[in-house]
Amino acid sequence: MLVGINLPHYRQFDESYFDKEAGISADVSVIHFNENFWGDAFLQLPKTQEIKNVLKQSKRGIQITGENLKQIGHQIEQIIYAEGARKIILLMEVLMALGDSAEDNMLASMGFQHNFQEAEKDRINAIYNYSIAIF
C-alpha cells in the first residue's frame, strides 16, 4: 500500500499470524518519506509528472494488487537495504511502477478529507481502537 499524508491507516493481522503452530508469518516493510523531500522544482519537471500523479493519488491510498505486487514488494525490500542515492532511485522506480499499474485499488473515496481538529484525534483514535477490538 501507498498511504499518503493525513490518511488514517491501521493494519491488523488475523490471529493465525500470531499462532506459532500455524506456521505462517506476516512480513511487513515500511518506508516513510516526505513527498516533497526532493524540493518543489523536481515535481514540476515534465519528466516527473507520473510521480507527481502517484503522490496525488496516494492521498486516497493505493492498494497494490495483481502482477505488480511481487515486483514492487521486491523493490521496497531493496530500498530498505540500499545506501545513499540508490534509496532515492529505487523509491522513484517504485512510484513509477505504481503509475504504470492499472490494477491497483484506491482505498478512500474521491471526496474523503482528513480534517479532524487536533482535539478530536484522541476521540477518533478511541473509536478506531474500539472498532478493531470488537472485530
N, CA and C atoms as an extended XYZ file, in Angstrom:
405
Properties=species:S:1:pos:R:3:atomname:S:1:resname:S:1:resid:I:1 pbc="F F F"
N         0.843       -1.175        0.000 N   MET     1
C         0.000        0.000        0.000 CA  MET     1
C         0.888        1.237        0.000 C   MET     1
N         0.371        2.244       -0.626 N   LEU     2
C         0.988        3.562       -0.522 CA  LEU     2
C        -0.054        4.453        0.142 C   LEU     2
N         0.274        4.899        1.341 N   VAL     3
C        -0.660        5.704        2.127 CA  VAL     3
C        -0.109        7.112        2.202 C   VAL     3
N        -0.838        8.053        1.627 N   GLY     4
C        -0.401        9.440        1.577 CA  GLY     4
C        -0.593       10.181        2.881 C   GLY     4
N        -0.184       11.407        2.846 N   ILE     5
C        -0.207       12.275        4.020 CA  ILE     5
C        -1.640       12.450        4.557 C   ILE     5
N        -1.751       12.402        5.866 N   ASN     6
C        -3.010       12.623        6.593 CA  ASN     6
C        -4.103       11.605        6.278 C   ASN     6
N        -3.756       10.464        5.747 N   LEU     7
C        -4.749        9.418        5.504 CA  LEU     7
C        -4.682        8.431        6.670 C   LEU     7
N        -5.726        8.354        7.486 N   PRO     8
C        -5.700        7.426        8.618 CA  PRO     8
C        -5.496        5.990        8.122 C   PRO     8
N        -4.693        5.236        8.842 N   HIS     9
C        -4.450        3.851        8.437 CA  HIS     9
C        -4.069        3.010        9.647 C   HIS     9
N        -4.436        1.767        9.566 N   TYR    10
C        -4.106        0.797       10.602 CA  TYR    10
C        -4.144       -0.569        9.957 C   TYR    10
N        -3.147       -1.373       10.189 N   ARG    11
C        -3.084       -2.704        9.601 CA  ARG    11
C        -3.203       -3.720       10.724 C   ARG    11
N        -4.158       -4.633       10.616 N   GLN    12
C        -4.345       -5.658       11.632 CA  GLN    12
C        -4.301       -7.016       10.965 C   GLN    12
N        -3.582       -7.938       11.564 N   PHE    13
C        -3.443       -9.279       11.018 CA  PHE    13
C        -4.372      -10.251       11.733 C   PHE    13
N        -4.796      -11.287       11.019 N   ASP    14
C        -5.617      -12.331       11.618 CA  ASP    14
C        -4.853      -12.995       12.757 C   ASP    14
N        -5.596      -13.538       13.693 N   GLU    15
C        -4.994      -14.211       14.851 CA  GLU    15
C        -4.042      -15.335       14.437 C   GLU    15
N        -4.317      -15.981       13.306 N   SER    16
C        -3.485      -17.108       12.869 CA  SER    16
C        -2.024      -16.703       12.657 C   SER    16
N        -1.768      -15.435       12.364 N   TYR    17
C        -0.393      -14.977       12.190 CA  TYR    17
C         0.377      -14.945       13.498 C   TYR    17
N        -0.315      -14.983       14.616 N   PHE    18
C         0.326      -14.947       15.920 CA  PHE    18
C         0.399      -16.337       16.557 C   PHE    18
N        -0.128      -17.344       15.871 N   ASP    19
C        -0.107      -18.732       16.341 CA  ASP    19
C         1.137      -19.411       15.786 C   ASP    19
N         2.096      -19.709       16.660 N   LYS    20
C         3.364      -20.312       16.227 CA  LYS    20
C         3.168      -21.657       15.543 C   LYS    20
N         2.124      -22.385       15.927 N   GLU    21
C         1.873      -23.698       15.349 CA  GLU    21
C         1.269      -23.623       13.948 C   GLU    21
N         0.728      -22.480       13.568 N   ALA    22
C         0.108      -22.337       12.253 CA  ALA    22
C         1.159      -22.323       11.141 C   ALA    22
N         2.376      -21.935       11.472 N   GLY    23
C         3.459      -21.948       10.501 CA  GLY    23
C         3.379      -20.848        9.450 C   GLY    23
N         2.638      -19.805        9.721 N   ILE    24
C         2.580      -18.684        8.785 CA  ILE    24
C         3.092      -17.425        9.471 C   ILE    24
N         3.514      -16.484        8.678 N   SER    25
C         4.001      -15.238        9.266 CA  SER    25
C         3.662      -14.075        8.341 C   SER    25
N         3.659      -12.906        8.919 N   ALA    26
C         3.431      -11.679        8.152 CA  ALA    26
C         4.774      -10.993        7.968 C   ALA    26
N         4.996      -10.479        6.792 N   ASP    27
C         6.227       -9.762        6.502 CA  ASP    27
C         5.840       -8.363        6.059 C   ASP    27
N         6.181       -7.386        6.867 N   VAL    28
C         5.780       -6.016        6.598 CA  VAL    28
C         7.031       -5.143        6.519 C   VAL    28
N         7.114       -4.365        5.467 N   SER    29
C         8.189       -3.382        5.319 CA  SER    29
C         7.546       -2.015        5.151 C   SER    29
N         8.082       -1.032        5.840 N   VAL    30
C         7.506        0.302        5.812 CA  VAL    30
C         8.593        1.305        5.443 C   VAL    30
N         8.248        2.192        4.533 N   ILE    31
C         9.153        3.271        4.150 CA  ILE    31
C         8.405        4.580        4.356 C   ILE    31
N         8.974        5.446        5.162 N   HIS    32
C         8.391        6.763        5.400 CA  HIS    32
C         9.201        7.783        4.622 C   HIS    32
N         8.509        8.676        3.934 N   PHE    33
C         9.213        9.754        3.257 CA  PHE    33
C         8.283       10.940        3.125 C   PHE    33
N         8.851       12.113        3.095 N   ASN    34
C         8.113       13.349        2.874 CA  ASN    34
C         7.962       13.496        1.368 C   ASN    34
N         6.753       13.665        0.880 N   GLU    35
C         6.534       13.699       -0.563 CA  GLU    35
C         7.233       14.860       -1.243 C   GLU    35
N         7.710       15.819       -0.487 N   ASN    36
C         8.385       16.965       -1.065 CA  ASN    36
C         9.869       17.016       -0.679 C   ASN    36
N        10.447       15.866       -0.317 N   PHE    37
C        11.837       15.871        0.134 CA  PHE    37
C        12.815       16.265       -0.968 C   PHE    37
N        12.407       16.135       -2.214 N   TRP    38
C        13.300       16.494       -3.317 CA  TRP    38
C        13.090       17.926       -3.791 C   TRP    38
N        12.228       18.674       -3.099 N   GLY    39
C        12.013       20.084       -3.393 CA  GLY    39
C        10.867       20.318       -4.359 C   GLY    39
N        10.414       21.538       -4.429 N   ASP    40
C         9.281       21.905       -5.276 CA  ASP    40
C         9.574       21.756       -6.759 C   ASP    40
N        10.754       22.125       -7.191 N   ALA    41
C        11.076       22.145       -8.624 CA  ALA    41
C        11.072       20.747       -9.236 C   ALA    41
N        11.469       19.738       -8.488 N   PHE    42
C        11.584       18.379       -9.030 CA  PHE    42
C        10.245       17.876       -9.583 C   PHE    42
N         9.173       18.024       -8.821 N   LEU    43
C         7.875       17.520       -9.253 CA  LEU    43
C         7.204       18.405      -10.299 C   LEU    43
N         7.824       19.535      -10.611 N   GLN    44
C         7.302       20.399      -11.669 CA  GLN    44
C         7.922       20.063      -13.026 C   GLN    44
N         8.951       19.236      -13.036 N   LEU    45
C         9.591       18.852      -14.296 CA  LEU    45
C         8.635       17.994      -15.124 C   LEU    45
N         8.609       18.177      -16.438 N   PRO    46
C         7.717       17.366      -17.288 CA  PRO    46
C         7.961       15.861      -17.144 C   PRO    46
N         9.197       15.461      -16.921 N   LYS    47
C         9.539       14.037      -16.835 CA  LYS    47
C         9.096       13.391      -15.523 C   LYS    47
N         8.697       14.190      -14.549 N   THR    48
C         8.308       13.622      -13.252 CA  THR    48
C         6.805       13.699      -12.992 C   THR    48
N         6.019       14.005      -14.000 N   GLN    49
C         4.572       14.132      -13.813 CA  GLN    49
C         3.936       12.819      -13.363 C   GLN    49
N         4.479       11.696      -13.808 N   GLU    50
C         3.953       10.389      -13.394 CA  GLU    50
C         4.107       10.207      -11.882 C   GLU    50
N         5.248       10.592      -11.355 N   ILE    51
C         5.481       10.507       -9.909 CA  ILE    51
C         4.556       11.478       -9.180 C   ILE    51
N         4.419       12.675       -9.693 N   LYS    52
C         3.534       13.674       -9.082 CA  LYS    52
C         2.103       13.150       -9.027 C   LYS    52
N         1.649       12.498      -10.088 N   ASN    53
C         0.288       11.945      -10.122 CA  ASN    53
C         0.109       10.829       -9.096 C   ASN    53
N         1.115        9.976       -8.951 N   VAL    54
C         1.029        8.889       -7.957 CA  VAL    54
C         0.953        9.478       -6.556 C   VAL    54
N         1.752       10.477       -6.271 N   LEU    55
C         1.711       11.101       -4.948 CA  LEU    55
C         0.358       11.762       -4.695 C   LEU    55
N        -0.222       12.333       -5.725 N   LYS    56
C        -1.560       12.925       -5.595 CA  LYS    56
C        -2.586       11.828       -5.293 C   LYS    56
N        -2.500       10.709       -6.009 N   GLN    57
C        -3.416        9.595       -5.768 CA  GLN    57
C        -3.220        8.992       -4.381 C   GLN    57
N        -2.011        9.041       -3.870 N   SER    58
C        -1.719        8.427       -2.569 CA  SER    58
C        -2.508        9.074       -1.441 C   SER    58
N        -3.017       10.270       -1.669 N   LYS    59
C        -3.828       10.929       -0.647 CA  LYS    59
C        -5.132       10.177       -0.414 C   LYS    59
N        -5.500        9.300       -1.358 N   ARG    60
C        -6.652        8.407       -1.187 CA  ARG    60
C        -6.193        7.008       -0.787 C   ARG    60
N        -4.913        6.759       -0.822 N   GLY    61
C        -4.367        5.441       -0.518 CA  GLY    61
C        -4.426        4.543       -1.733 C   GLY    61
N        -3.344        3.837       -1.999 N   ILE    62
C        -3.277        2.936       -3.146 CA  ILE    62
C        -2.950        1.537       -2.640 C   ILE    62
N        -3.803        0.593       -2.952 N   GLN    63
C        -3.549       -0.802       -2.621 CA  GLN    63
C        -2.937       -1.453       -3.860 C   GLN    63
N        -1.747       -1.993       -3.695 N   ILE    64
C        -1.035       -2.616       -4.811 CA  ILE    64
C        -1.571       -4.036       -4.973 C   ILE    64
N        -1.970       -4.373       -6.198 N   THR    65
C        -2.533       -5.698       -6.474 CA  THR    65
C        -1.947       -6.249       -7.767 C   THR    65
N        -2.372       -7.436       -8.109 N   GLY    66
C        -2.017       -8.024       -9.398 CA  GLY    66
C        -0.542       -8.346       -9.526 C   GLY    66
N        -0.085       -8.320      -10.761 N   GLU    67
C         1.289       -8.705      -11.079 CA  GLU    67
C         2.318       -7.753      -10.471 C   GLU    67
N         1.945       -6.505      -10.248 N   ASN    68
C         2.885       -5.524       -9.694 CA  ASN    68
C         3.233       -5.776       -8.234 C   ASN    68
N         2.384       -6.491       -7.526 N   LEU    69
C         2.573       -6.682       -6.091 CA  LEU    69
C         3.946       -7.269       -5.767 C   LEU    69
N         4.311       -8.336       -6.411 N   LYS    70
C         5.582       -9.008       -6.120 CA  LYS    70
C         6.771       -8.137       -6.515 C   LYS    70
N         6.694       -7.532       -7.701 N   GLN    71
C         7.787       -6.691       -8.192 CA  GLN    71
C         8.010       -5.484       -7.275 C   GLN    71
N         6.930       -4.808       -6.927 N   ILE    72
C         7.056       -3.623       -6.080 CA  ILE    72
C         7.510       -4.014       -4.673 C   ILE    72
N         7.012       -5.135       -4.171 N   GLY    73
C         7.460       -5.625       -2.871 CA  GLY    73
C         8.962       -5.875       -2.856 C   GLY    73
N         9.475       -6.460       -3.918 N   HIS    74
C        10.917       -6.704       -4.029 CA  HIS    74
C        11.687       -5.385       -4.066 C   HIS    74
N        11.175       -4.414       -4.806 N   GLN    75
C        11.839       -3.110       -4.884 CA  GLN    75
C        11.847       -2.413       -3.522 C   GLN    75
N        10.768       -2.547       -2.772 N   ILE    76
C        10.709       -1.939       -1.443 CA  ILE    76
C        11.753       -2.571       -0.525 C   ILE    76
N        11.907       -3.880       -0.599 N   GLU    77
C        12.953       -4.548        0.186 CA  GLU    77
C        14.329       -4.011       -0.186 C   GLU    77
N        14.556       -3.757       -1.472 N   GLN    78
C        15.837       -3.215       -1.906 CA  GLN    78
C        16.075       -1.825       -1.325 C   GLN    78
N        15.018       -1.021       -1.250 N   ILE    79
C        15.155        0.333       -0.686 CA  ILE    79
C        15.654        0.248        0.753 C   ILE    79
N        15.108       -0.669        1.509 N   ILE    80
C        15.452       -0.793        2.929 CA  ILE    80
C        16.941       -1.059        3.115 C   ILE    80
N        17.526       -1.868        2.247 N   TYR    81
C        18.934       -2.245        2.405 CA  TYR    81
C        19.890       -1.407        1.567 C   TYR    81
N        19.373       -0.525        0.721 N   ALA    82
C        20.230        0.296       -0.138 CA  ALA    82
C        20.892        1.411        0.668 C   ALA    82
N        21.929        1.960        0.089 N   GLU    83
C        22.671        3.056        0.714 CA  GLU    83
C        22.622        4.286       -0.181 C   GLU    83
N        22.672        5.463        0.420 N   GLY    84
C        22.828        6.717       -0.300 CA  GLY    84
C        21.753        6.988       -1.335 C   GLY    84
N        22.211        7.525       -2.467 N   ALA    85
C        21.296        7.938       -3.534 CA  ALA    85
C        20.535        6.760       -4.129 C   ALA    85
N        21.041        5.551       -3.978 N   ARG    86
C        20.345        4.362       -4.503 CA  ARG    86
C        18.953        4.245       -3.887 C   ARG    86
N        18.793        4.643       -2.626 N   LYS    87
C        17.477        4.617       -1.972 CA  LYS    87
C        16.491        5.502       -2.728 C   LYS    87
N        16.931        6.688       -3.120 N   ILE    88
C        16.061        7.628       -3.824 CA  ILE    88
C        15.718        7.101       -5.213 C   ILE    88
N        16.691        6.534       -5.886 N   ILE    89
C        16.458        5.971       -7.226 CA  ILE    89
C        15.437        4.842       -7.153 C   ILE    89
N        15.582        3.958       -6.180 N   LEU    90
C        14.643        2.848       -6.022 CA  LEU    90
C        13.245        3.342       -5.648 C   LEU    90
N        13.177        4.365       -4.801 N   LEU    91
C        11.870        4.946       -4.450 CA  LEU    91
C        11.201        5.504       -5.698 C   LEU    91
N        11.958        6.186       -6.524 N   MET    92
C        11.400        6.712       -7.773 CA  MET    92
C        10.910        5.574       -8.665 C   MET    92
N        11.648        4.472       -8.714 N   GLU    93
C        11.227        3.326       -9.522 CA  GLU    93
C         9.918        2.730       -8.997 C   GLU    93
N         9.769        2.659       -7.687 N   VAL    94
C         8.529        2.148       -7.103 CA  VAL    94
C         7.364        3.071       -7.456 C   VAL    94
N         7.563        4.357       -7.311 N   LEU    95
C         6.499        5.309       -7.620 CA  LEU    95
C         6.133        5.261       -9.102 C   LEU    95
N         7.119        5.080       -9.959 N   MET    96
C         6.850        4.972      -11.395 CA  MET    96
C         6.103        3.677      -11.712 C   MET    96
N         6.466        2.585      -11.030 N   ALA    97
C         5.758        1.315      -11.232 CA  ALA    97
C         4.302        1.447      -10.802 C   ALA    97
N         4.061        2.174       -9.728 N   LEU    98
C         2.681        2.419       -9.297 CA  LEU    98
C         1.929        3.230      -10.341 C   LEU    98
N         2.598        4.160      -10.958 N   GLY    99
C         1.978        4.965      -12.008 CA  GLY    99
C         1.634        4.146      -13.239 C   GLY    99
N         2.402        3.094      -13.490 N   ASP   100
C         2.174        2.238      -14.660 CA  ASP   100
C         1.070        1.212      -14.432 C   ASP   100
N         0.715        0.970      -13.178 N   SER   101
C        -0.215       -0.092      -12.848 CA  SER   101
C        -1.665        0.338      -13.035 C   SER   101
N        -2.412       -0.463      -13.773 N   ALA   102
C        -3.841       -0.198      -13.971 CA  ALA   102
C        -4.689       -1.036      -13.022 C   ALA   102
N        -4.054       -1.951      -12.284 N   GLU   103
C        -4.793       -2.899      -11.456 CA  GLU   103
C        -4.960       -2.456      -10.009 C   GLU   103
N        -4.282       -1.421       -9.594 N   ASP   104
C        -4.307       -1.021       -8.197 CA  ASP   104
C        -5.655       -0.432       -7.807 C   ASP   104
N        -5.987       -0.546       -6.515 N   ASN   105
C        -7.261       -0.061       -5.986 CA  ASN   105
C        -7.027        1.156       -5.105 C   ASN   105
N        -7.948        2.087       -5.165 N   MET   106
C        -7.903        3.239       -4.280 CA  MET   106
C        -8.608        2.845       -2.976 C   MET   106
N        -8.062        3.264       -1.842 N   LEU   107
C        -8.590        2.847       -0.542 CA  LEU   107
C        -9.651        3.790        0.027 C   LEU   107
N        -9.573        5.060       -0.288 N   ALA   108
C       -10.548        6.033        0.226 CA  ALA   108
C       -11.350        6.594       -0.938 C   ALA   108
N       -12.535        7.056       -0.635 N   SER   109
C       -13.401        7.602       -1.678 CA  SER   109
C       -12.847        8.929       -2.198 C   SER   109
N       -13.328        9.311       -3.354 N   MET   110
C       -12.866       10.525       -4.017 CA  MET   110
C       -13.019       11.759       -3.129 C   MET   110
N       -14.089       11.861       -2.402 N   GLY   111
C       -14.360       13.050       -1.597 CA  GLY   111
C       -13.787       13.014       -0.197 C   GLY   111
N       -13.042       11.960        0.164 N   PHE   112
C       -12.524       11.846        1.527 CA  PHE   112
C       -11.586       12.997        1.847 C   PHE   112
N       -11.803       13.593        3.016 N   GLN   113
C       -10.904       14.629        3.504 CA  GLN   113
C       -10.630       14.371        4.971 C   GLN   113
N        -9.363       14.343        5.295 N   HIS   114
C        -8.966       14.179        6.683 CA  HIS   114
C        -8.842       15.571        7.276 C   HIS   114
N        -9.866       16.014        7.950 N   ASN   115
C        -9.836       17.368        8.504 CA  ASN   115
C       -10.209       17.382        9.984 C   ASN   115
N        -9.736       16.368       10.714 N   PHE   116
C       -10.013       16.326       12.138 CA  PHE   116
C        -9.248       17.439       12.843 C   PHE   116
N        -9.906       18.058       13.793 N   GLN   117
C        -9.233       19.038       14.628 CA  GLN   117
C        -8.312       18.279       15.580 C   GLN   117
N        -7.287       18.941       16.041 N   GLU   118
C        -6.308       18.304       16.940 CA  GLU   118
C        -7.006       17.711       18.165 C   GLU   118
N        -7.999       18.406       18.700 N   ALA   119
C        -8.708       17.940       19.891 CA  ALA   119
C        -9.527       16.674       19.610 C   ALA   119
N        -9.899       16.435       18.361 N   GLU   120
C       -10.717       15.274       18.015 CA  GLU   120
C        -9.891       14.008       17.799 C   GLU   120
N        -8.587       14.128       17.655 N   LYS   121
C        -7.754       12.966       17.332 CA  LYS   121
C        -7.853       11.868       18.378 C   LYS   121
N        -7.844       12.218       19.666 N   ASP   122
C        -7.951       11.208       20.720 CA  ASP   122
C        -9.280       10.473       20.633 C   ASP   122
N       -10.338       11.224       20.372 N   ARG   123
C       -11.668       10.617       20.264 CA  ARG   123
C       -11.728        9.682       19.053 C   ARG   123
N       -11.190       10.104       17.926 N   ILE   124
C       -11.167        9.277       16.720 CA  ILE   124
C       -10.326        8.025       16.955 C   ILE   124
N        -9.171        8.172       17.594 N   ASN   125
C        -8.331        7.010       17.896 CA  ASN   125
C        -9.050        6.030       18.807 C   ASN   125
N        -9.812        6.518       19.761 N   ALA   126
C       -10.580        5.636       20.646 CA  ALA   126
C       -11.621        4.855       19.851 C   ALA   126
N       -12.261        5.508       18.878 N   ILE   127
C       -13.240        4.829       18.022 CA  ILE   127
C       -12.557        3.755       17.185 C   ILE   127
N       -11.391        4.086       16.572 N   TYR   128
C       -10.640        3.091       15.801 CA  TYR   128
C       -10.293        1.892       16.672 C   TYR   128
N        -9.745        2.159       17.865 N   ASN   129
C        -9.333        1.068       18.749 CA  ASN   129
C       -10.505        0.205       19.172 C   ASN   129
N       -11.655        0.818       19.466 N   TYR   130
C       -12.839        0.058       19.836 CA  TYR   130
C       -13.304       -0.795       18.657 C   TYR   130
N       -13.336       -0.231       17.457 N   SER   131
C       -13.762       -0.972       16.266 CA  SER   131
C       -12.880       -2.189       16.021 C   SER   131
N       -11.601       -2.018       16.202 N   ILE   132
C       -10.655       -3.112       15.984 CA  ILE   132
C       -10.827       -4.184       17.058 C   ILE   132
N       -11.049       -3.753       18.284 N   ALA   133
C       -11.172       -4.711       19.388 CA  ALA   133
C       -12.396       -5.606       19.249 C   ALA   133
N       -13.511       -5.096       18.708 N   ILE   134
C       -14.723       -5.917       18.621 CA  ILE   134
C       -14.723       -6.836       17.406 C   ILE   134
N       -13.839       -6.607       16.464 N   PHE   135
C       -13.759       -7.486       15.306 CA  PHE   135
C       -12.617       -8.389       15.478 C   PHE   135
